[in-house]
Amino acid sequence: MLRYSYIFMDRLSSLHSPADVHRVLGTLRESGYDGVEFNLTQPLGLDPAFLERALNQHRLAVPSFLTGEAYFDGLCLSSPRAEVRRQTVDRLVSYLPIAQRFDAILVVGLLQGTRRDEPNPEAAAVRIVNSLREFAEAAEKAEVEIVIEPVNHLQVGFHNTVAEVRDLIEKIGSPALRPMVDTVHMNIEEASLTQPIHDCGPALRHVHLCESNGGQFGTGHVDFAAVLQALDRIGYNGFASVKVYRHLPLPQAARTSIDYLRNLRPPQ
């Protein structure tokens, strides 16, 4: 059965006290979410043992951690500088224990870099493949799954469509790598919001739900009803993480989003 989680967009370090953590987690649980997705940073910004206890208290899972914040630390998988690529793989490998601890997947997207990092897409693709292959080998040993997020061309320079990500995963050939979809990026890159979901089929491992304008669900033009129907048709039973990054405070964004989705897809 499809379960909803919510993407906490800020760094964990923005939660300055235990009360802040419990306020956020309590809001999400009371709104009806089963999980919460966080950005990984180094350092994490919060004691993992405390976070684990707080999540258990609020009966929330962490289906996935986002890794893209490391790009703003100067890390990049397509960088022409070998030492930067080395540091990027090492950083990703360093995230495996936290993913293990929370039984979470790791989302890789932004770390591929942009055309400013590497203007030549062929050269970038070779570096991305080689770097992700090494990371995937470590992930296999740690029994952690990685999903590659197809991010639109305005934000990432490579593997922008779901088909391109599926080809990338096939080239690497690791069982640790799986595809995911994100509606805000599909809205820009894809001719259809549903065909890429059907193309992934049972391989689909994670989903981000985001309105076309990044704001309140129903104020843009993403056909969430069609997306949810496509997920049902392929038998997807993982998490779909709600993402709202514009205009709304977290309590309002969390509650209005899940209410909107539930009205589209009443409980079976």
NORKASUL-V709380 format. One record per residue. N is the residue number from 1. PHI is phi in whole degrees, 0 to 359 (999 if undefined). Layout:
((N | PHI) (N | PHI))
This chain:
((1 | 999) (2 | 297) (3 | 238) (4 | 255) (5 | 236) (6 | 234) (7 | 274) (8 | 279) (9 | 286) (10 | 281) (11 | 290) (12 | 300) (13 | 294) (14 | 286) (15 | 271) (16 | 275) (17 | 210) (18 | 305) (19 | 297) (20 | 298) (21 | 299) (22 | 293) (23 | 297) (24 | 294) (25 | 295) (26 | 297) (27 | 299) (28 | 293) (29 | 294) (30 | 295) (31 | 285) (32 | 113) (33 | 278) (34 | 257) (35 | 204) (36 | 218) (37 | 251) (38 | 239) (39 | 276) (40 | 271) (41 | 223) (42 | 231) (43 | 287) (44 | 297) (45 | 96) (46 | 203) (47 | 296) (48 | 302) (49 | 294) (50 | 295) (51 | 300) (52 | 300) (53 | 296) (54 | 294) (55 | 297) (56 | 298) (57 | 299) (58 | 266) (59 | 55) (60 | 240) (61 | 263) (62 | 247) (63 | 292) (64 | 199) (65 | 241) (66 | 271) (67 | 252) (68 | 295) (69 | 301) (70 | 295) (71 | 299) (72 | 281) (73 | 267) (74 | 91) (75 | 265) (76 | 194) (77 | 284) (78 | 258) (79 | 303) (80 | 290) (81 | 267) (82 | 301) (83 | 292) (84 | 291) (85 | 297) (86 | 298) (87 | 295) (88 | 291) (89 | 297) (90 | 300) (91 | 296) (92 | 298) (93 | 297) (94 | 293) (95 | 276) (96 | 299) (97 | 299) (98 | 290) (99 | 295) (100 | 301) (101 | 300) (102 | 259) (103 | 52) (104 | 244) (105 | 269) (106 | 248) (107 | 260) (108 | 243) (109 | 211) (110 | 302) (111 | 296) (112 | 295) (113 | 96) (114 | 238) (115 | 291) (116 | 288) (117 | 289) (118 | 209) (119 | 293) (120 | 269) (121 | 294) (122 | 292) (123 | 297) (124 | 298) (125 | 299) (126 | 297) (127 | 294) (128 | 296) (129 | 300) (130 | 296) (131 | 292) (132 | 292) (133 | 297) (134 | 295) (135 | 296) (136 | 296) (137 | 298) (138 | 293) (139 | 294) (140 | 301) (141 | 296) (142 | 275) (143 | 58) (144 | 244) (145 | 266) (146 | 241) (147 | 247) (148 | 261) (149 | 269) (150 | 285) (151 | 254) (152 | 298) (153 | 292) (154 | 283) (155 | 243) (156 | 226) (157 | 274) (158 | 217) (159 | 52) (160 | 275) (161 | 259) (162 | 297) (163 | 297) (164 | 293) (165 | 293) (166 | 297) (167 | 295) (168 | 301) (169 | 298) (170 | 295) (171 | 297) (172 | 286) (173 | 72) (174 | 254) (175 | 292) (176 | 284) (177 | 261) (178 | 223) (179 | 274) (180 | 223) (181 | 228) (182 | 221) (183 | 295) (184 | 291) (185 | 282) (186 | 298) (187 | 302) (188 | 272) (189 | 263) (190 | 254) (191 | 283) (192 | 219) (193 | 275) (194 | 250) (195 | 299) (196 | 300) (197 | 294) (198 | 296) (199 | 294) (200 | 291) (201 | 56) (202 | 293) (203 | 286) (204 | 300) (205 | 246) (206 | 203) (207 | 221) (208 | 248) (209 | 250) (210 | 213) (211 | 291) (212 | 299) (213 | 259) (214 | 75) (215 | 252) (216 | 299) (217 | 300) (218 | 96) (219 | 263) (220 | 246) (221 | 231) (222 | 286) (223 | 273) (224 | 295) (225 | 299) (226 | 293) (227 | 296) (228 | 296) (229 | 295) (230 | 296) (231 | 297) (232 | 298) (233 | 293) (234 | 270) (235 | 74) (236 | 291) (237 | 230) (238 | 265) (239 | 267) (240 | 243) (241 | 266) (242 | 280) (243 | 234) (244 | 229) (245 | 236) (246 | 224) (247 | 77) (248 | 244) (249 | 292) (250 | 305) (251 | 302) (252 | 290) (253 | 298) (254 | 297) (255 | 288) (256 | 292) (257 | 294) (258 | 290) (259 | 297) (260 | 299) (261 | 294) (262 | 292) (263 | 292) (264 | 282) (265 | 223) (266 | 301) (267 | 304) (268 | 283))
